[in-house]
Amino acid sequence: AFHALTTVLIVACPCALLLSATFTHGATIRAMSRHGLYIRSAQVISDMAKVDFLVMDKTGTMTHPKQGIVYYGNELTMEQQRAIFSLAHESNHPWSRAIAEWYHLQELEPITHFAESIGSGTEAVIGGVQYRIGSADWCGLDSIGNGHTYISANGDVLGYFDRAVVLRPSLAQVWRKLLSRFQIIVMSGDSARDREALLSICGLDSTMYFHSSPMDKQHRVEMLQEDGHVVGMVGDGLNDSAALQQSDVGIAISDDLNNFSPASDAILDGHQFVHLPAFFELARWSRRIIWLSFLLSLMYNVVGLSFAVQGELSPVVAAILMPISSISIIVFTTVFVRIVSARLFRS
């Protein structure tokens, strides 16, 4: 009787159940990081599997950060060009980084009193002159909502930058796959002039909101959550940070992982944007694998207990077999995740 009791206690040990979730999440995290998604914790995987509604930013997310730039306005001196380059270089907004790359100067001017207003622009004192880059009202003009990025020096507007939108090459493919799984809306702080280009790819019935402030994005996420949705937010800049934190899963896209990224649950390498649907699908498969491993572990315990309660299994044999069952759970979850991720990221 003592041997049977000891054997039952050994066989009934639930360690394999704990290993199921732990090793499945560990293998999933490794698979995601190999393909450019770096998540904050294993809980993010569980949350990604529950997402049913996506809110997507436009600039730097659906569009490529390296866009065509054209300058209109007063002819700028080399000193002014270096000042604007230096100011744009200090900002982490994707459009400011694009302006800095467009100038592609080598020398940075020393700046003081740098400030960045989310949704408006940046300013700094350079060479005794206060420069501003941003929206029309930020630079002292009446807000006309044309989406141009203006520059000013000591309150005098020098000109503005215009752009030709460059959509990510994989956007159509990504949108089609996401739309089969999620409800999606697009929210952008820019003007609506790119609406037609986006609708041609995303579909004429797509829901898009332009001229959206950071608070508008956050409130939209809150409203969706109040309606019972599990919301994922995909954005790239500081103006998305509030919505990224408010969402159930916030994914920040960065085309340069050395640059600052807003607080989020995960950071996606912009070059791997094409795999965004696969990451969500892998999270769902991760949950299925955990349940399958639970079932496998339960089968081990049921079979083992059926022998243990009859006294037909010695404690020594049980002590050998149960670690083997735990190892088999580890191998099962690790191999299964690798097989699923190889299939998802190959397609």
N, C-alpha and C positions, 0 to 999 in steps of 0.2 A: 504493500500500500504506500509505503514511504517512497519507494522508487517510482511508482506511478504518479504520485503527487509531484515529485521533483521534475519528472518528465513533462507533465502537463504545464508546469510553470515555465519551463524552458521553451516549449513549443509555442505557448501562448504569448511569448514576448512580442510586443508590437513594433520592434525596432525597424522592421522592413517597411512598415507604413510610413514612418518618419523619413526613411531613406528615399522613398518614392518621390515625394515632393521636392526634397532637398536636391537630389541628383538630377531630376528632370529640369528644375529651374537652373541649376548650374550649367547643364549642357545647353540649355536654351540661351542663356546669357552669353556663353562662348560662341554659339552659332551666330547670334545677332551681332556681336562685336566683330566677328570675322568679316561681316558684310556691311559694317559701317554704322550700326546703331548701338550707342553706348547708353545703357539704362542705369538708373540710380540704385535700384534694389530689385529683389526678386518679386516684391509685391506689384511692381509695375507690370510684370508679365500677366499676372492674374487680372489686373485692371484692364489691360489691353484686350484681353479675351472677352470682356463684357461690353466694350464700346459699341454703341449702335448709331451714334451721330457724330459727324466730323465737321468742325469749323476750320476753314483754311484761309490763311492770309494769302495775298497775291504777290506783292513785291518781294523778291528774294526767295519766295517759296514756290509759286507756280511759274514765276519768271526767272530767267537766268540773271545772276547778279552782274555779269559783265554785259552791259547793254550799250547800244550805240548812243553817243552823247554829242550834242551840238550846242554851241554857245552862241547866243544872240545878245548884242548890246555894245557898250563902249569898248573900244580897243584897250586892252589891259596892258599895263607896263609889266616888265619882268618881276618887279618888286611885288606888284599886286597879285600876279600869278602864283608866286612862291607863297604869299600870305594865304591865298585861298586854298592852295594845295596843302599847306600846313594845317589849316583849320579842318579841312575835309579829312585829312589823315588821322586827326585825333578822334573823330566820331566813329562809332561802331555801327551806325545805320548803313545798310547795304548800298543805298544810293550815294551816300557820302563817300563810302569806300570806292564806288565806281568812278566818282568824280576824281578822287585822288589817283586812281590807276590811269584815268584818262590823261591827266597832266603828266604823270610819270616823271616827275622831277626828282633829283637826287638830294637836294639841300632842303632841310626843314628849318623854318624860321622859329626862333624862340617865341612862345606865346604865354600870355598871362590872362587871368580872369576868365578862364574857359568855363562855359556853361552850356548845357544841352537841355532843351525843353522838349519833352516827348510829344511828338505829333506836330511840332512847330519848326524847330531847327536848332542850330548851334551858333554860338558867338564866342569871340575872344578878342583880346587886345594884342595886336601884332605890330611892332614898330611904332607904337604910339597911336595906332589907328584901330578903331573898333570895327571889326568885320563881322558880318552875319551871313549865314547860309540857311535858307529854309523857305517857308511859304511866303506868299505875298504880304500878308498882314504882319508876319514876323519881321520882315525887312522894311516895314513902314508904308506899304501900299494898301489900298482897299482890297479886301479879300475878293478875288474874282473867280476862285475855284477852277483855274485852268490846269492845275497839276504841275505847273512849272516850278523849278527850284531857283529862287532869286539869290543874288548876292548884293550886299551893300557895304559901303565904307563910311563910317561916321554918319549913318542915316541916309546917305545918298545911294540910290539904287544904281548899280553899275550895269546890270544885265541879268540874264537868266539862262539856265541850262534846260534844254529840252531833250527828250529821249525817244528812241524807237524801241518799243517793247520787244523783248526776245523771250519767247516762251521756252520753257525747258523742252528739249526734244522728245522726252518720254512722257510729257504731260497727258497726251491723248490716251496712251496705253494705261497709265496709272489711274487716270480719272475713270476710265471704263471699268477697270477691276474694282476700284473702291466703290463705285456707284452700284455694283452688284451686291455689295455687302452693307453699305451704310447710306443713311440720308446725309447729304452734304450741302453746306452753304459756304459761300465765299464772302469774306469781309475784308475790305481794303480801305486804307486811309487816303488813297489816291483818288483822282477824278475818274469819271465813268468813261473816259475816252477809249479805254482798252476793252470795254464791254463786248463789242462786236467780235474782236479777235478771240476772246475767251469763250463766247457763246458758240462760235464756229467749231470749237473743239469740245466744249463741255456739254453742248446741247442747248437748244433754244429755251427749254423749260427750266434751266438751272437758276437757282436763287442766288443773287449777288447783291451785296450792299457796299456802296462806295461812300467816300467822305466819312468813313467810320473812325471815330476817335478811339484811343485805347480803352476809355470807359465804356464806349458803345460795345466794343468786343467783349469786355468782361460781363456787361449786363446781358448780352445775348446768350452767353454761356450759362449764366445764372438762370435765365428764363427757360432754357432747354432742360436744365437739371430739375427745375421745379415742375416741369411737365413729365418728369419720370425718365428722361433719357440719361444714358451714361455717355458723357461727351468727351471726345478727343479733340484737342486743339493743335494745329500744325502751323507754326509761325517761325519767324527768324530774327526779329529785332526787338529792341527795347519797347517799342510801341505795342508789342504783343505780350509783354511779360505779365501783365495783370491777368489776361485771359489764359495764358499758359498755366499760371498758378491756380486760377479758379477752376479750370477743367479737371476732369477725373484723370486724364492722361494728357500731359503737355509734352509735345515733341518739338524741339527747337532745331531748325535746319541751319547748318553752317557749312559754307563752301571752303572755309579756311578754319580748321579746327584749332589753330593757334590763336585766333581772335576770340574776344569775349563773346560768350553766349548767355542769353538770359536764363534765369532760374527755371528749370523744367524737370520733368521726370526722365527725359531721354534726350540725347543729342544725336541727330542724324547727319552724317557726312553728305553734303549736297550732291556729290558725285554718285551717291547711291540712292538718289530719289526714286529711281525706277523700281526699287525693291520695297517701297513703302507698303504696298498691299501684302507682300510676302511676309513682312514682319508681323502684321496683325494676324495673318493666317497661321503663322508659326506659334503665336501666343495661344490661339484657339487649340491647335494641335497639342500644345504643351499640357493644357488642361485634360484633354482626352487621354494622353499618355499617362498622366497621373492616375486617372480612374482605372485604366487598364492594368497598371502596376499594382494598384490597390486590390483589384480583382485577383491578380496572380498571387499576391501575398496572402489574400484570404484563402485561396485554394490550398496553398501550402499549409496554413494553420488548420484548416478543416481536416485535411487528410492526416496531418500529423497528430491532431487531437484525437481523431478516431482510433488511432493505434495506441496513443498514450493512455487514454482512459481505460483501455482494456489490459494495460500492463504489458503489452507486446513490444514496447519500445523502451530500451534502456536509456538512462540519463546520459550515458557517454555517447551513444549513437545520436541522441537528440542534440547534444552539444556540438556534434560535428555537422549534422545536417542543417541546423538552423543558420549558422554563418554562411553555409553554401547557398541557402535560399536568399539571404541578404545580398550576397555577391551577385546572384543571378538577377535580382531586382536592379542592382546598379548597372549591370551589363545591358539588361533589357532597356532601361530608360535612356542610357547614353547612346546605344546603337540606334534605337528608334528615332531619337531626336536628330541624329546625324542623317539618317535615311530621309526623313521628312524634310529637313532643311536643304539637303542636296537636291531634292525634287523641286521644292518651291523656288529656290534661287537659280535653278537651271532654266526654268520656264520663263 
